[in-house]
Amino acid sequence: MILFPPAKLNLGLHITSKREDNFHNLESVFLPIGWTDILEVVLSDDVLKGQAKFTWTGLPIPGDASNNLVVRAHQRLTETHDLPGVSIHLHKILPLGGGVGGGSADGTFVLRALNEVCHLGLDAKELQGHAEDLGSDCPFFVQDGPALVRGRGENITPLIQIPSLQNWWVVVVNPGIHINTAEAFADVVPKPRQTNWDALGETPVERWHTLIQNDFEVGACRRHDEIGMLIDGLRRAGASYVQMTGSGSTVFGLFREEGLARHAAAHTEADFCGPAVTTPH
């Protein structure tokens, strides 16, 4: 089985409070885009029952493989199911630590793939429970399409579409800066909000800055000039809305016209340029 775990962009990212478990509550619209990793999961007679052979190509994946969300997702299901031997291959395209949720998508899509190839019969609620144990962004990737995400990431309200973004283009640029969790939260002061998320689909994209922002962006730009330069560059190139996504450092711009988007992508050496609204794989 071959799947394409997508990157996600945050349309706004508001940190609303700190929880008793030391995590933070957030509010954000998560938007999947057509920039993806490639994941293959197949049954294998050469792998012992309950085991997985994990290989990868593409971008290097640092650290101990046992900590990778792909491996952890398989291990999670072995705790509750008798799995046959499987081979898992990941072709890594999405940057690590860039705020686009690539690792979270990979881990959750392993859960989805194993559910199919091993005929586990898990429904979406059960898959989401397993995904919550992997990480905060993971539950979003159980479903396809944009969603309003709240809490630690477990409260998900799917959105059929965001009308404002039909026929829009997105340009995504990663400056190669890794921002860890401690650094990201260093300058963030959680505060309650009354964001009218329904208004996002009714408000012109050019006015989205009056409704939403990424609470991590100011601190990231202060510490890393390259991020601020990318934001300014995409604005000058004609983007109607520009924002850093996640805890950084990836930046995206939304463009009305494909020509403007492709011109901006060429001049910023963008990692992705494509329609903002894509059909799920």
Buried (B, 14 or more C-beta within 10 A) or exposed (E): BEBBBBBBBBBBBBBBEBEEEEEBBBBBBBBBBBBBBBBBBBEBEEBEEBBBBBEBEEBEBEEEEEEBBBBBBBEBBBEEBEBBBBBBBBBBBBBBBBBBBBBBBBBBBBBBBBBEBBEBEBEEEBBBBBBBEBBBBBBBBBBBBBBBBBBBBBBBEEBEEBEBBEEBBBBBBBBEBEBEEEBBBEEBEBEEBEBEBEEBBEBEBEEBEEBBBBBBBBBBBEBBEBBBBBBEBBBEBBBBBBBBBBBBBBBBBBBBEBEBBBBBBEEBEBBBBBBBBBEEB
